[in-house]
Amino acid sequence: MNFDWNDIPILLALSRHGSMSAAGRALGVDPSTMSRRLVAAESALQTRLFIRDNAGYKATDAGVAFLGYAERILGDVQSMLLETRNEASAINGSVRITAVDFLFSHWLVQHMPKLARTYPNLQLQLIPANRALSFTRREADFALRLARPAEDAALVMRKVADIGFAVYAATPFAQLPPEQWPQQPWLGYGEDLDDTPEMCWLRRFVPDACFALRASSVTTLIHACQSGLGMALLPCLLGEREGLVRLSGTVVAREIWLLAHRDAGRIGRFQAVSDWLREVFDQDAAQFSGELLDGRALGEVEISRG
């Protein structure tokens, strides 16, 4: 029996959703057909691709290897069809960008009107997420990440900015000398962000800090800081724009990387968005780094990054 290449989307959907019913709904295929296609594919390949337990369907080791190739094949086919239909040169349609939420809500949306005026038929979809999304399945077309990603032959990646973090607070904290800071209430990042450079710095500088609040949302931390709940280590780009008092120089620096599928450059709307992202990052580079704003050096107090 020959393998039916039309089964690739079915097998990928089963891997993604973990159940016949959920995968079937996503594809508009009834579960019994899904089950028959899985049996046929495993028979053609003469190997088990999935095992079923109480949690649903999970790929075997052979299945993991197969699905890796299947994603690349499906991505190549989709790219071929896009170009064949002359969609590659048209700057219209949707483009999905994923990033941490604060980059969208506090920065990127301010630059979108110019893009909309230049390309009125282009539609951006902003997806706030920390987890990795699939480029092959078009869960995302671009990703902005706060660390250099692992090398991946299927992706192109480029560092687009350095983002600095400094200590910020509301006015009542502004007159306190740095030696008194460890005794003040602090705002920390959520437990899911414990291993980030920001939390590592906070634990070193204020090891006995009693956090008045911990939150995974930078927007929440900014509002809490504005209310006077405590001091916070925040991205300089946001702290300056939200009217908080900056109390230190840049004490943590991270890199922002732009990721895209290797074939994105062949498609007009993706190239247009890529060029736009690079332009706006270059335009606001000084604000991202936190080293300069309005032509002046910032930071009344310099604190070690160590």
Order of alpha helices (4+ residues) and beta strands (2+ residues): alpha-alpha-alpha-beta-beta-alpha-beta-alpha-beta-beta-beta-beta-alpha-beta-alpha-beta-alpha-beta-beta-alpha-alpha-beta-beta
